[in-house]
Amino acid sequence: AQKITQTQPGMFVQEKEAVTLDCTYDTSDPSYGLFWYKQPSSGEMIFLIYQGSYDQQNATEGRYSLNFQKARKSANLVISASQLGDSAMYFCAMIDFSGTYKYIFGTGTRLKVLA
Amino acid sequence: EAGVVQSPRYKIIEKKQPVAFWCNPISGHNTLYWYLQNLGQGPELLIRYENEEAVDDSQLPKDRFSAERLKGVDSTLKIQPAELGDSAVYLCASSLGFEETQYFGPGTRLLVL
């Protein structure tokens, strides 16, 4: 069965510093996708970044990058130059392309950026 | 381009009452999802539509929950009767196809008293 694990319930980071949010996953399917979403207090889930299991390079989107280590089954999100507006819940999610195509979400990490 | 629209944003009802949530997906998105998000948890899929067909409703509690997407565009999720444990955020999402990135609406926060 597929599973997403986020072991950090909460994280603090100083403004302008980089922070890494951990995500490990478990699947037996060779083809899958990994996503990160940001959920501010307003409640909307905002798509940040995507990594396919066959992608050779780590995905980057502006200040967001995904540190994809396939052998370790980890897909950590790196936020560079943190801003106060980055304070939110962050969810890692996975979709398998070999069967159900169902999104599985982790339990989230709450990030607080300090001024 | 407009995002996923949901209404209402908040709803407070007494237990045993019915309640309905509405979702309008991003234009052109064939796939629509309803999720349940409990406090401190990630979203959990309730139902997925491909156009007007419900292709995955295995997690939908069919004794009290129902959903429809009659014309393959907007969708309604209904609970009847509501129970205290239904208090949660109900998120709607859409995507171009089932293998594509999902985009979420702001959610409906339900409180059952």
gemmi code that builds the backbone of each chain (N, CA, C; Angstrom):
import gemmi

chains = {
    "A": [
        ("ALA", (0.842, -1.187, 0.000), (0.000, 0.000, 0.000), (0.883, 1.245, 0.000)),
        ("GLN", (0.342, 2.289, -0.614), (1.107, 3.533, -0.657), (0.987, 4.280, 0.659)),
        ("LYS", (2.050, 5.012, 0.977), (2.046, 5.770, 2.212), (2.969, 6.975, 2.075)),
        ("ILE", (2.550, 8.074, 2.659), (3.370, 9.282, 2.735), (3.608, 9.602, 4.203)),
        ("THR", (4.856, 9.881, 4.556), (5.184, 10.179, 5.941), (5.875, 11.538, 6.037)),
        ("GLN", (5.308, 12.392, 6.842), (5.952, 13.670, 7.167), (6.185, 13.666, 8.667)),
        ("THR", (7.429, 13.592, 9.077), (7.757, 13.368, 10.484), (7.878, 14.645, 11.298)),
        ("GLN", (7.848, 15.789, 10.630), (7.996, 17.063, 11.338), (6.637, 17.729, 11.490)),
        ("PRO", (6.020, 17.663, 12.654), (4.721, 18.329, 12.801), (4.842, 19.849, 12.730)),
        ("GLY", (5.997, 20.388, 13.186), (6.189, 21.830, 13.159), (7.646, 22.189, 12.959)),
        ("MET", (7.866, 23.308, 12.265), (9.227, 23.786, 12.018), (9.252, 25.301, 12.152)),
        ("PHE", (10.388, 25.800, 12.638), (10.631, 27.242, 12.678), (11.830, 27.562, 11.789)),
        ("VAL", (11.782, 28.708, 11.145), (12.929, 29.157, 10.353), (12.991, 30.682, 10.441)),
        ("GLN", (14.205, 31.171, 10.443), (14.386, 32.622, 10.464), (14.167, 33.175, 9.060)),
        ("GLU", (13.558, 34.325, 8.995), (13.343, 34.983, 7.702), (14.668, 35.077, 6.939)),
        ("LYS", (14.588, 34.811, 5.616), (15.705, 34.863, 4.668), (16.593, 33.628, 4.707)),
        ("GLU", (16.351, 32.722, 5.642), (17.119, 31.492, 5.652), (16.396, 30.396, 4.872)),
        ("ALA", (17.123, 29.337, 4.562), (16.534, 28.194, 3.855), (16.016, 27.184, 4.869)),
        ("VAL", (15.008, 26.405, 4.448), (14.443, 25.378, 5.317), (14.102, 24.162, 4.472)),
        ("THR", (14.265, 22.990, 5.068), (13.938, 21.732, 4.403), (12.819, 21.036, 5.146)),
        ("LEU", (11.769, 20.704, 4.415), (10.644, 19.956, 4.976), (10.730, 18.524, 4.456)),
        ("ASP", (10.690, 17.579, 5.389), (10.928, 16.178, 5.029), (9.662, 15.470, 4.549)),
        ("CYS", (9.866, 14.561, 3.622), (8.778, 13.703, 3.139), (9.370, 12.377, 2.676)),
        ("THR", (8.896, 11.299, 3.218), (9.266, 9.980, 2.707), (8.003, 9.277, 2.229)),
        ("TYR", (8.182, 8.386, 1.284), (7.025, 7.728, 0.702), (7.300, 6.249, 0.547)),
        ("ASP", (6.247, 5.509, 0.356), (6.366, 4.068, 0.181), (5.395, 3.643, -0.909)),
        ("THR", (5.916, 3.010, -1.917), (5.095, 2.475, -2.990), (5.860, 1.383, -3.698)),
        ("SER", (5.138, 0.437, -4.242), (5.775, -0.608, -5.034), (5.626, -0.337, -6.521)),
        ("ASP", (4.936, 0.731, -6.861), (4.742, 1.069, -8.265), (5.976, 1.786, -8.802)),
        ("PRO", (6.400, 1.468, -10.014), (7.578, 2.134, -10.572), (7.286, 3.534, -11.102)),
        ("SER", (6.019, 3.790, -11.389), (5.644, 5.075, -11.976), (4.735, 5.828, -11.024)),
        ("TYR", (5.208, 6.978, -10.572), (4.434, 7.756, -9.612), (4.858, 9.210, -9.685)),
        ("GLY", (4.080, 10.051, -9.076), (4.395, 11.478, -9.023), (4.328, 11.957, -7.586)),
        ("LEU", (5.135, 12.946, -7.302), (5.199, 13.520, -5.960), (4.905, 15.016, -6.033)),
        ("PHE", (4.133, 15.493, -5.103), (3.688, 16.882, -5.107), (3.913, 17.510, -3.729)),
        ("TRP", (4.035, 18.802, -3.735), (3.993, 19.576, -2.499), (2.933, 20.661, -2.663)),
        ("TYR", (2.143, 20.790, -1.588), (1.121, 21.828, -1.527), (1.332, 22.662, -0.276)),
        ("LYS", (0.955, 23.933, -0.380), (0.983, 24.860, 0.750), (-0.461, 25.184, 1.121)),
        ("GLN", (-0.755, 25.140, 2.407), (-2.100, 25.476, 2.862), (-2.021, 26.577, 3.921)),
        ("PRO", (-2.226, 27.826, 3.529), (-2.244, 28.906, 4.526), (-3.506, 28.821, 5.377)),
        ("SER", (-3.603, 29.710, 6.323), (-4.734, 29.667, 7.252), (-6.068, 29.885, 6.540)),
        ("SER", (-6.044, 30.453, 5.368), (-7.287, 30.650, 4.608), (-7.888, 29.325, 4.145)),
        ("GLY", (-7.091, 28.272, 4.114), (-7.621, 26.939, 3.832), (-7.364, 26.392, 2.449)),
        ("GLU", (-7.046, 27.239, 1.483), (-6.859, 26.746, 0.121), (-5.536, 26.002, -0.013)),
        ("MET", (-5.556, 24.880, -0.697), (-4.337, 24.111, -0.968), (-3.722, 24.668, -2.249)),
        ("ILE", (-2.507, 25.174, -2.147), (-1.832, 25.805, -3.272), (-0.736, 24.882, -3.782)),
        ("PHE", (-0.813, 24.524, -5.048), (0.193, 23.654, -5.652), (1.530, 24.392, -5.744)),
        ("LEU", (2.599, 23.718, -5.317), (3.926, 24.321, -5.331), (4.842, 23.711, -6.382)),
        ("ILE", (4.950, 22.364, -6.366), (5.986, 21.735, -7.173), (5.661, 20.265, -7.388)),
        ("TYR", (6.138, 19.738, -8.513), (5.874, 18.349, -8.896), (7.167, 17.663, -9.330)),
        ("GLN", (7.290, 16.379, -8.956), (8.427, 15.556, -9.392), (7.903, 14.208, -9.855)),
        ("GLY", (8.210, 13.816, -11.066), (7.858, 12.499, -11.560), (8.931, 11.490, -11.213)),
        ("SER", (8.543, 10.246, -11.040), (9.496, 9.228, -10.603), (10.582, 8.972, -11.638)),
        ("TYR", (10.310, 9.275, -12.886), (11.306, 9.056, -13.933), (12.077, 10.319, -14.308)),
        ("ASP", (11.752, 11.414, -13.640), (12.476, 12.652, -13.930), (13.921, 12.523, -13.456)),
        ("GLN", (14.843, 12.896, -14.330), (16.259, 12.755, -14.008), (16.767, 13.868, -13.105)),
        ("GLN", (16.160, 15.039, -13.248), (16.629, 16.178, -12.468), (15.616, 16.544, -11.385)),
        ("ASN", (16.125, 17.113, -10.311), (15.242, 17.599, -9.252), (14.442, 18.790, -9.747)),
        ("ALA", (13.161, 18.813, -9.389), (12.296, 19.902, -9.819), (12.607, 21.183, -9.049)),
        ("THR", (12.480, 22.310, -9.748), (12.621, 23.616, -9.103), (11.530, 24.535, -9.629)),
        ("GLU", (11.016, 25.379, -8.719), (10.022, 26.381, -9.082), (10.284, 27.611, -8.222)),
        ("GLY", (11.029, 28.556, -8.788), (11.346, 29.748, -8.027), (12.144, 29.429, -6.780)),
        ("ARG", (11.602, 29.789, -5.628), (12.317, 29.531, -4.366), (12.115, 28.117, -3.853)),
        ("TYR", (11.308, 27.339, -4.541), (11.039, 25.964, -4.121), (11.851, 24.982, -4.958)),
        ("SER", (12.436, 24.024, -4.292), (13.091, 22.922, -5.000), (12.772, 21.630, -4.267)),
        ("LEU", (12.783, 20.559, -5.020), (12.441, 19.258, -4.456), (13.703, 18.405, -4.488)),
        ("ASN", (14.146, 17.975, -3.336), (15.321, 17.117, -3.222), (14.847, 15.669, -3.295)),
        ("PHE", (14.884, 15.134, -4.514), (14.339, 13.805, -4.800), (15.449, 12.773, -4.718)),
        ("GLN", (15.333, 11.857, -3.757), (16.299, 10.766, -3.610), (15.516, 9.463, -3.722)),
        ("LYS", (15.508, 8.943, -4.931), (14.635, 7.810, -5.263), (14.985, 6.567, -4.460)),
        ("ALA", (16.264, 6.295, -4.305), (16.680, 5.089, -3.594), (16.257, 5.139, -2.127)),
        ("ARG", (16.239, 6.326, -1.571), (15.844, 6.492, -0.175), (14.357, 6.748, -0.045)),
        ("LYS", (13.666, 6.888, -1.184), (12.231, 7.172, -1.203), (11.925, 8.426, -0.385)),
        ("SER", (12.672, 9.463, -0.707), (12.411, 10.729, -0.032), (12.233, 11.837, -1.061)),
        ("ALA", (11.421, 12.814, -0.713), (11.107, 13.927, -1.621), (10.968, 15.180, -0.776)),
        ("ASN", (12.069, 15.644, -0.273), (12.050, 16.788, 0.632), (11.892, 18.107, -0.114)),
        ("LEU", (11.135, 19.003, 0.471), (10.932, 20.337, -0.100), (11.934, 21.305, 0.526)),
        ("VAL", (12.629, 22.031, -0.305), (13.556, 23.053, 0.166), (13.004, 24.415, -0.230)),
        ("ILE", (12.846, 25.270, 0.758), (12.419, 26.645, 0.504), (13.614, 27.549, 0.786)),
        ("SER", (14.038, 28.264, -0.201), (15.187, 29.163, -0.013), (14.692, 30.572, 0.319)),
        ("ALA", (15.523, 31.323, 1.029), (15.201, 32.722, 1.351), (13.781, 32.856, 1.885)),
        ("SER", (13.516, 32.205, 2.998), (12.157, 32.180, 3.567), (11.600, 33.583, 3.773)),
        ("GLN", (10.296, 33.678, 3.540), (9.578, 34.943, 3.740), (8.460, 34.728, 4.761)),
        ("LEU", (8.028, 35.811, 5.375), (6.982, 35.692, 6.388), (5.726, 35.040, 5.810)),
        ("GLY", (5.456, 35.310, 4.544), (4.295, 34.731, 3.879), (4.399, 33.238, 3.630)),
        ("ASP", (5.554, 32.665, 3.902), (5.705, 31.213, 3.752), (5.132, 30.465, 4.948)),
        ("SER", (4.782, 31.166, 6.001), (4.204, 30.505, 7.170), (2.877, 29.866, 6.785)),
        ("ALA", (2.787, 28.549, 6.936), (1.613, 27.795, 6.492), (1.824, 26.330, 6.823)),
        ("MET", (0.799, 25.519, 6.507), (0.950, 24.068, 6.531), (1.439, 23.625, 5.152)),
        ("TYR", (2.306, 22.640, 5.150), (2.835, 22.103, 3.900), (2.565, 20.614, 3.848)),
        ("PHE", (1.954, 20.192, 2.732), (1.599, 18.785, 2.568), (2.357, 18.180, 1.393)),
        ("CYS", (2.885, 17.005, 1.640), (3.472, 16.191, 0.595), (2.402, 15.204, 0.126)),
        ("ALA", (2.359, 14.943, -1.165), (1.352, 14.027, -1.708), (1.961, 13.178, -2.813)),
        ("MET", (1.366, 12.044, -3.046), (1.848, 11.134, -4.072), (0.675, 10.599, -4.864)),
        ("ILE", (0.912, 10.379, -6.152), (-0.058, 9.706, -7.002), (0.658, 8.567, -7.707)),
        ("ASP", (-0.010, 7.412, -7.775), (0.605, 6.312, -8.514), (-0.029, 6.268, -9.896)),
        ("PHE", (0.799, 6.026, -10.889), (0.330, 6.003, -12.269), (0.113, 4.574, -12.774)),
        ("SER", (0.190, 3.632, -11.853), (0.089, 2.239, -12.275), (-1.211, 1.583, -11.848)),
        ("GLY", (-2.036, 2.291, -11.169), (-3.238, 1.638, -10.647), (-4.385, 2.589, -10.389)),
        ("THR", (-4.497, 3.050, -9.168), (-5.684, 3.796, -8.781), (-5.649, 5.275, -9.164)),
        ("TYR", (-4.477, 5.830, -9.432), (-4.334, 7.265, -9.696), (-4.896, 8.096, -8.557)),
        ("LYS", (-4.783, 7.577, -7.362), (-5.337, 8.277, -6.214), (-4.239, 9.076, -5.521)),
        ("TYR", (-4.574, 10.299, -5.144), (-3.660, 11.128, -4.356), (-3.648, 10.623, -2.921)),
        ("ILE", (-2.449, 10.450, -2.360), (-2.289, 10.151, -0.952), (-1.520, 11.310, -0.331)),
        ("PHE", (-2.070, 11.888, 0.730), (-1.433, 13.023, 1.385), (-0.770, 12.600, 2.691)),
        ("GLY", (0.287, 13.324, 3.042), (0.872, 13.178, 4.365), (0.080, 13.976, 5.380)),
        ("THR", (0.535, 13.980, 6.613), (-0.178, 14.679, 7.685), (0.216, 16.146, 7.797)),
        ("GLY", (1.223, 16.538, 7.044), (1.560, 17.951, 6.984), (2.619, 18.381, 7.980)),
        ("THR", (3.276, 19.484, 7.642), (4.245, 20.152, 8.512), (3.858, 21.621, 8.599)),
        ("ARG", (3.752, 22.108, 9.820), (3.427, 23.536, 9.990), (4.726, 24.329, 10.076)),
        ("LEU", (4.906, 25.227, 9.138), (6.112, 26.059, 9.099), (5.801, 27.455, 9.606)),
        ("LYS", (6.639, 27.932, 10.498), (6.518, 29.293, 11.001), (7.814, 30.032, 10.687)),
        ("VAL", (7.688, 31.133, 9.949), (8.853, 31.947, 9.611), (8.925, 33.102, 10.599)),
        ("LEU", (10.074, 33.242, 11.219), (10.274, 34.250, 12.258), (10.954, 35.491, 11.700)),
        ("ALA", (10.457, 36.659, 12.099), (11.055, 37.920, 11.631), (12.367, 38.221, 12.352)),
    ],
    "B": [
        ("GLU", (-7.116, 33.463, -15.135), (-8.020, 32.296, -15.162), (-8.568, 32.057, -13.763)),
        ("ALA", (-9.870, 31.878, -13.654), (-10.488, 31.659, -12.364), (-10.096, 30.294, -11.835)),
        ("GLY", (-9.953, 30.230, -10.508), (-9.628, 28.954, -9.881), (-10.881, 28.177, -9.566)),
        ("VAL", (-10.725, 27.162, -8.747), (-11.850, 26.349, -8.302), (-12.669, 27.175, -7.304)),
        ("VAL", (-13.965, 27.215, -7.551), (-14.855, 28.005, -6.701), (-15.702, 27.068, -5.846)),
        ("GLN", (-15.794, 27.382, -4.564), (-16.626, 26.591, -3.663), (-17.528, 27.523, -2.856)),
        ("SER", (-18.716, 27.014, -2.570), (-19.607, 27.752, -1.671), (-20.483, 26.771, -0.922)),
        ("PRO", (-20.903, 27.114, 0.299), (-20.455, 28.293, 1.016), (-19.048, 28.110, 1.571)),
        ("ARG", (-18.455, 29.133, 2.106), (-17.138, 28.989, 2.727), (-17.253, 28.429, 4.130)),
        ("TYR", (-18.346, 28.763, 4.793), (-18.579, 28.288, 6.155), (-20.038, 27.880, 6.282)),
        ("LYS", (-20.262, 26.854, 7.091), (-21.624, 26.398, 7.332), (-21.709, 25.827, 8.740)),
        ("ILE", (-22.711, 26.304, 9.495), (-22.970, 25.771, 10.824), (-24.395, 25.223, 10.821)),
        ("ILE", (-24.529, 23.961, 11.199), (-25.843, 23.341, 11.238), (-25.963, 22.499, 12.499)),
        ("GLU", (-27.193, 22.134, 12.807), (-27.417, 21.225, 13.917), (-27.395, 19.789, 13.383)),
        ("LYS", (-27.017, 18.880, 14.248), (-26.971, 17.478, 13.823), (-28.348, 17.032, 13.355)),
        ("LYS", (-28.330, 16.092, 12.442), (-29.496, 15.512, 11.791), (-30.057, 16.393, 10.677)),
        ("GLN", (-29.509, 17.598, 10.523), (-29.952, 18.458, 9.425), (-29.206, 18.088, 8.142)),
        ("PRO", (-29.786, 18.397, 6.988), (-29.061, 18.188, 5.733), (-28.178, 19.395, 5.413)),
        ("VAL", (-27.158, 19.163, 4.592), (-26.292, 20.254, 4.162), (-25.754, 19.915, 2.773)),
        ("ALA", (-25.506, 20.956, 1.989), (-24.997, 20.755, 0.629), (-23.884, 21.739, 0.352)),
        ("PHE", (-22.883, 21.238, -0.386), (-21.746, 22.063, -0.781), (-21.681, 22.065, -2.303)),
        ("TRP", (-21.258, 23.209, -2.838), (-21.207, 23.354, -4.292), (-19.775, 23.653, -4.739)),
        ("CYS", (-19.427, 23.120, -5.914), (-18.083, 23.327, -6.447), (-18.156, 23.580, -7.945)),
        ("ASN", (-17.446, 24.602, -8.396), (-17.279, 24.853, -9.833), (-15.801, 24.735, -10.161)),
        ("PRO", (-15.428, 23.760, -10.969), (-13.997, 23.533, -11.239), (-13.438, 24.552, -12.222)),
        ("ILE", (-12.155, 24.478, -12.422), (-11.494, 25.304, -13.430), (-12.022, 24.914, -14.807)),
        ("SER", (-12.287, 25.907, -15.621), (-12.853, 25.652, -16.943), (-11.969, 24.694, -17.744)),
        ("GLY", (-12.607, 23.675, -18.302), (-11.870, 22.712, -19.120), (-11.334, 21.515, -18.354)),
        ("HIS", (-11.440, 21.553, -17.049), (-10.966, 20.430, -16.240), (-12.037, 19.342, -16.204)),
        ("ASN", (-11.670, 18.167, -16.708), (-12.631, 17.067, -16.783), (-12.765, 16.299, -15.471)),
        ("THR", (-11.710, 16.332, -14.674), (-11.691, 15.535, -13.455), (-11.972, 16.429, -12.255)),
        ("LEU", (-12.875, 15.966, -11.418), (-13.262, 16.722, -10.223), (-13.219, 15.806, -9.016)),
        ("TYR", (-12.735, 16.335, -7.910), (-12.547, 15.567, -6.690), (-13.214, 16.277, -5.510)),
        ("TRP", (-13.741, 15.473, -4.605), (-14.160, 15.964, -3.296), (-13.292, 15.286, -2.243)),
        ("TYR", (-12.763, 16.119, -1.345), (-11.937, 15.624, -0.252), (-12.532, 16.052, 1.078)),
        ("LEU", (-12.208, 15.268, 2.100), (-12.524, 15.595, 3.478), (-11.204, 15.844, 4.188)),
        ("GLN", (-11.134, 16.972, 4.910), (-9.924, 17.240, 5.678), (-10.290, 17.500, 7.131)),
        ("ASN", (-9.860, 16.586, 8.003), (-10.028, 16.777, 9.428), (-8.888, 17.630, 9.972)),
        ("LEU", (-9.117, 18.233, 11.110), (-8.141, 19.129, 11.710), (-6.815, 18.414, 11.952)),
        ("GLY", (-5.751, 19.005, 11.456), (-4.428, 18.433, 11.675), (-4.090, 17.258, 10.783)),
        ("GLN", (-4.919, 17.014, 9.772), (-4.694, 15.888, 8.870), (-4.608, 16.368, 7.429)),
        ("GLY", (-4.098, 15.497, 6.585), (-4.126, 15.774, 5.162), (-5.487, 15.425, 4.577)),
        ("PRO", (-5.786, 15.939, 3.400), (-7.075, 15.622, 2.766), (-7.203, 14.133, 2.440)),
        ("GLU", (-8.426, 13.644, 2.505), (-8.727, 12.263, 2.143), (-9.809, 12.279, 1.074)),
        ("LEU", (-9.574, 11.506, 0.024), (-10.499, 11.515, -1.105), (-11.846, 10.899, -0.731)),
        ("LEU", (-12.910, 11.587, -1.097), (-14.261, 11.045, -0.954), (-14.753, 10.468, -2.281)),
        ("ILE", (-14.587, 11.245, -3.353), (-15.107, 10.822, -4.649), (-14.349, 11.539, -5.755)),
        ("ARG", (-14.188, 10.838, -6.868), (-13.558, 11.419, -8.065), (-14.479, 11.223, -9.259)),
        ("TYR", (-14.653, 12.307, -10.012), (-15.463, 12.281, -11.223), (-14.576, 12.445, -12.455)),
        ("GLU", (-14.871, 11.671, -13.475), (-14.349, 11.910, -14.802), (-15.547, 12.364, -15.633)),
        ("ASN", (-15.569, 13.646, -15.977), (-16.761, 14.259, -16.568), (-17.935, 14.025, -15.609)),
        ("GLU", (-19.007, 13.395, -16.058), (-20.141, 13.235, -15.141), (-20.161, 11.880, -14.443)),
        ("GLU", (-19.151, 11.061, -14.703), (-19.126, 9.712, -14.136), (-18.283, 9.649, -12.873)),
        ("ALA", (-18.857, 9.088, -11.817), (-18.119, 8.870, -10.577), (-17.280, 7.606, -10.738)),
        ("VAL", (-15.966, 7.758, -10.873), (-15.102, 6.612, -11.146), (-14.456, 6.049, -9.894)),
        ("ASP", (-14.472, 6.796, -8.802), (-13.937, 6.295, -7.539), (-14.734, 6.919, -6.410)),
        ("ASP", (-15.644, 6.145, -5.838), (-16.408, 6.625, -4.685), (-16.289, 5.645, -3.537)),
        ("SER", (-15.195, 4.915, -3.508), (-15.022, 3.855, -2.519), (-14.935, 4.389, -1.087)),
        ("GLN", (-14.513, 5.653, -0.924), (-14.378, 6.226, 0.406), (-15.574, 7.095, 0.793)),
        ("LEU", (-16.580, 7.135, -0.022), (-17.760, 7.958, 0.269), (-18.740, 7.160, 1.135)),
        ("PRO", (-19.078, 7.679, 2.329), (-20.055, 6.968, 3.186), (-21.458, 7.097, 2.588)),
        ("LYS", (-21.837, 6.117, 1.840), (-23.021, 6.241, 0.988), (-24.330, 6.231, 1.761)),
        ("ASP", (-24.269, 5.878, 3.046), (-25.524, 5.893, 3.797), (-26.000, 7.324, 4.052)),
        ("ARG", (-25.066, 8.283, 4.081), (-25.482, 9.646, 4.369), (-24.920, 10.672, 3.391)),
        ("PHE", (-23.908, 10.304, 2.635), (-23.284, 11.221, 1.688), (-23.730, 10.868, 0.266)),
        ("SER", (-23.941, 11.918, -0.504), (-24.207, 11.729, -1.931), (-23.568, 12.870, -2.706)),
        ("ALA", (-23.292, 12.623, -3.959), (-22.679, 13.651, -4.797), (-23.218, 13.506, -6.206)),
        ("GLU", (-23.167, 14.606, -6.938), (-23.580, 14.561, -8.332), (-22.803, 15.587, -9.130)),
        ("ARG", (-22.670, 15.288, -10.400), (-22.016, 16.192, -11.354), (-22.739, 15.990, -12.682)),
        ("LEU", (-23.964, 16.469, -12.706), (-24.905, 16.113, -13.755), (-24.444, 16.485, -15.166)),
        ("LYS", (-23.893, 17.642, -15.360), (-23.512, 18.086, -16.702), (-22.004, 18.024, -16.905)),
        ("GLY", (-21.324, 17.376, -15.991), (-19.887, 17.236, -16.137), (-19.108, 18.502, -15.871)),
        ("VAL", (-19.755, 19.473, -15.205), (-19.037, 20.711, -14.889), (-19.049, 20.892, -13.376)),
        ("ASP", (-20.042, 21.635, -12.852), (-20.059, 21.840, -11.411), (-20.631, 20.623, -10.698)),
        ("SER", (-20.411, 20.590, -9.403), (-20.768, 19.409, -8.623), (-21.334, 19.824, -7.273)),
        ("THR", (-22.151, 18.955, -6.708), (-22.731, 19.164, -5.390), (-22.467, 17.945, -4.523)),
        ("LEU", (-22.050, 18.190, -3.308), (-21.861, 17.142, -2.309), (-22.887, 17.375, -1.208)),
        ("LYS", (-23.613, 16.331, -0.850), (-24.664, 16.476, 0.143), (-24.448, 15.510, 1.305)),
        ("ILE", (-24.814, 15.946, 2.492), (-24.820, 15.094, 3.671), (-26.222, 15.155, 4.265)),
        ("GLN", (-26.811, 13.968, 4.464), (-28.141, 13.916, 5.050), (-28.376, 12.575, 5.723)),
        ("PRO", (-28.538, 12.571, 7.055), (-28.431, 13.673, 7.980), (-26.998, 13.868, 8.468)),
        ("ALA", (-26.657, 15.083, 8.832), (-25.305, 15.351, 9.314), (-25.136, 14.858, 10.749)),
        ("GLU", (-23.918, 14.402, 11.043), (-23.557, 13.958, 12.381), (-22.436, 14.841, 12.924)),
        ("LEU", (-22.253, 14.797, 14.232), (-21.231, 15.637, 14.863), (-19.857, 15.378, 14.246)),
        ("GLY", (-19.585, 14.126, 13.931), (-18.281, 13.758, 13.381), (-18.032, 14.238, 11.967)),
        ("ASP", (-19.052, 14.823, 11.344), (-18.871, 15.339, 9.985), (-18.233, 16.713, 9.979)),
        ("SER", (-18.055, 17.301, 11.145), (-17.411, 18.613, 11.222), (-15.991, 18.507, 10.686)),
        ("ALA", (-15.720, 19.262, 9.634), (-14.437, 19.178, 8.939), (-14.430, 20.223, 7.826)),
        ("VAL", (-13.350, 20.230, 7.067), (-13.287, 21.052, 5.858), (-13.492, 20.143, 4.652)),
        ("TYR", (-14.368, 20.561, 3.767), (-14.641, 19.797, 2.553), (-14.015, 20.558, 1.383)),
        ("LEU", (-13.039, 19.912, 0.770), (-12.285, 20.532, -0.309), (-12.706, 19.956, -1.650)),
        ("CYS", (-12.795, 20.824, -2.624), (-13.022, 20.391, -4.001), (-11.759, 20.703, -4.800)),
        ("ALA", (-11.418, 19.823, -5.715), (-10.257, 20.023, -6.572), (-10.604, 19.611, -7.989)),
        ("SER", (-9.847, 20.118, -8.940), (-10.053, 19.697, -10.324), (-8.721, 19.579, -11.034)),
        ("SER", (-8.727, 18.817, -12.115), (-7.530, 18.644, -12.933), (-7.941, 18.388, -14.369)),
        ("LEU", (-6.996, 18.611, -15.282), (-7.286, 18.368, -16.698), (-7.648, 16.909, -16.917)),
        ("GLY", (-6.910, 16.041, -16.279), (-7.143, 14.608, -16.356), (-6.740, 13.977, -15.047)),
        ("PHE", (-7.025, 12.691, -14.899), (-6.796, 12.042, -13.605), (-5.318, 11.911, -13.275)),
        ("GLU", (-4.433, 12.054, -14.277), (-3.016, 11.937, -13.993), (-2.341, 13.298, -13.863)),
        ("GLU", (-3.116, 14.349, -13.972), (-2.583, 15.702, -13.943), (-2.616, 16.305, -12.550)),
        ("THR", (-1.919, 17.417, -12.399), (-1.883, 18.126, -11.130), (-3.276, 18.597, -10.739)),
        ("GLN", (-3.597, 18.433, -9.471), (-4.889, 18.871, -8.956), (-4.776, 20.284, -8.402)),
        ("TYR", (-5.806, 21.074, -8.656), (-5.897, 22.436, -8.128), (-7.121, 22.516, -7.227)),
        ("PHE", (-6.912, 23.087, -6.047), (-7.925, 23.046, -5.016), (-8.667, 24.369, -4.871)),
        ("GLY", (-9.907, 24.253, -4.425), (-10.676, 25.416, -4.026), (-10.387, 25.764, -2.585)),
        ("PRO", (-11.031, 26.826, -2.073), (-10.765, 27.285, -0.706), (-11.394, 26.417, 0.369)),
        ("GLY", (-12.303, 25.534, -0.024), (-12.918, 24.635, 0.947), (-14.160, 25.210, 1.602)),
        ("THR", (-14.966, 24.307, 2.140), (-16.117, 24.677, 2.968), (-15.869, 24.117, 4.359)),
        ("ARG", (-15.883, 25.020, 5.323), (-15.662, 24.595, 6.711), (-17.012, 24.329, 7.345)),
        ("LEU", (-17.276, 23.069, 7.697), (-18.561, 22.660, 8.261), (-18.427, 22.420, 9.756)),
        ("LEU", (-19.364, 22.978, 10.499), (-19.451, 22.728, 11.930), (-20.843, 22.191, 12.233)),
        ("VAL", (-20.886, 20.995, 12.797), (-22.149, 20.366, 13.159), (-22.298, 20.426, 14.673)),
        ("LEU", (-23.367, 21.056, 15.127), (-23.581, 21.230, 16.573), (-24.598, 20.223, 17.124)),
    ],
}
model = gemmi.Model(1)
for chain_id, residues in chains.items():
    chain = gemmi.Chain(chain_id)
    for i, (resn, *xyz) in enumerate(residues, 1):
        res = gemmi.Residue()
        res.name, res.seqid = resn, gemmi.SeqId(i, " ")
        for name, pos in zip(("N", "CA", "C"), xyz):
            atom = gemmi.Atom()
            atom.name, atom.element = name, gemmi.Element(name[0])
            atom.pos, atom.b_iso = gemmi.Position(*pos), 0.0
            res.add_atom(atom)
        chain.add_residue(res)
    model.add_chain(chain)
structure = gemmi.Structure()
structure.add_model(model)
structure.setup_entities()
